[in-house]
C-alpha cells in the first residue's frame, strides 16, 4: 500500500468515525430531549396529584364539618325528645295519681 492509499484509507475511516460520532451525538440529544419531556410530564402529573390531594382534604374537611353539625343537631333533637317525654310522663303520672286519689285533673 502506498502512502496515498494509507492516507485515503485513514481519511475514510476518520470520516466514518466522524459520521458515527455525529449520529451518536444526535441520538444522545434525542434521548436527553425525551428524558426532559418525560420529566416535565412526570412533574406536571405530580402537580396535578397535589391538586387532587388538596381537593381530597377539602372534601374530607367539609364532610367532617357536616358530620359535626349533624351530630350537634341530633343531640339537640334528642334533648328535646327527652324533655318532651319527661313532660308527657309527668302529665301521665298526674293523671294516674288523680285517678287513684279520685280527683279529676285535666
C-alpha positions in Angstrom: 0.0 0.0 0.0 1.2 3.4 -0.9 1.2 6.4 1.4 -1.7 7.9 -0.6 -3.7 4.7 -0.2 -3.0 4.6 3.5 -3.8 8.3 3.9 -7.0 7.8 1.9 -7.9 4.8 4.0 -7.2 6.7 7.2 -9.3 9.6 6.0 -12.2 7.3 5.0 -12.0 5.7 8.5 -11.9 9.1 10.1 -14.9 10.2 8.0 -16.8 7.1 9.0 -15.8 7.6 12.6 -17.0 11.3 12.4 -20.4 10.1 11.0 -20.7 7.6 13.8 -19.8 10.2 16.4 -22.3 12.7 14.8 -25.0 10.0 14.8 -24.2 9.2 18.5 -24.4 12.9 19.4 -27.7 13.2 17.6 -29.1 10.1 19.4 -27.8 11.4 22.7 -29.5 14.7 22.1 -32.8 12.9 21.3 -32.5 10.8 24.4 -31.9 13.9 26.6 -34.8 15.7 25.0 -37.1 12.7 25.5 -35.9 12.4 29.1 -36.6 16.1 29.7 -40.1 15.8 28.2 -40.8 12.7 30.4 -39.5 14.5 33.4 -41.7 17.5 32.7 -44.7 15.1 32.2 -44.0 13.4 35.5 -43.6 16.7 37.3 -46.9 18.0 35.9 -48.5 14.8 37.0 -47.2 15.3 40.5 -48.5 18.8 40.5 -51.9 17.5 39.5 -51.7 15.0 42.3 -51.1 17.8 44.7 -54.3 19.4 43.4 -56.2 16.1 43.9 -54.7 15.8 47.4 -55.9 19.4 48.2 -59.3 18.7 46.8 -59.5 15.4 48.8 -58.5 17.2 52.0 -61.1 19.9 51.4 -63.8 17.3 50.8 -62.9 15.4 53.9 -62.8 18.6 55.9 -66.3 19.6 54.6 -67.6 16.1 55.4 -66.2 16.2 58.9 -67.7 19.6 59.5 -71.1 18.5 58.1 -70.9 15.4 60.3 -70.2 17.6 63.4 -73.2 19.8 62.6 -75.5 16.8 62.1 -74.3 15.3 65.4 -75.0 18.5 67.2 -78.4 18.7 65.6 -79.1 15.1 66.6 -78.0 15.9 70.2 -80.4 18.9 70.3 -83.3 16.8 68.9 -82.6 14.0 71.4 -82.6 16.6 74.3 -85.9 18.0 73.0 -87.4 14.5 72.8 -86.2 13.7 76.4 -87.8 16.9 77.7 -91.0 16.2 75.8 -91.1 12.6 77.2 -90.4 14.0 80.7 -93.3 16.4 80.3 -95.6 13.8 79.0 -94.6 11.3 81.7 -95.3 14.0 84.3 -98.8 14.5 82.9 -99.5 10.8 82.7 -98.3 10.4 86.3 -100.5 13.3 87.4 -103.4 11.7 85.6 -102.8 8.3 87.2 -102.5 9.9 90.7 -105.7 11.9 90.2 -107.5 8.7 89.2 -106.1 6.8 92.1 -106.9 9.6 94.6 -110.2 10.1 93.0 -109.8 13.7 91.8 -110.1 14.6 88.1 -107.2 16.7 86.8 -107.3 17.9 83.3 
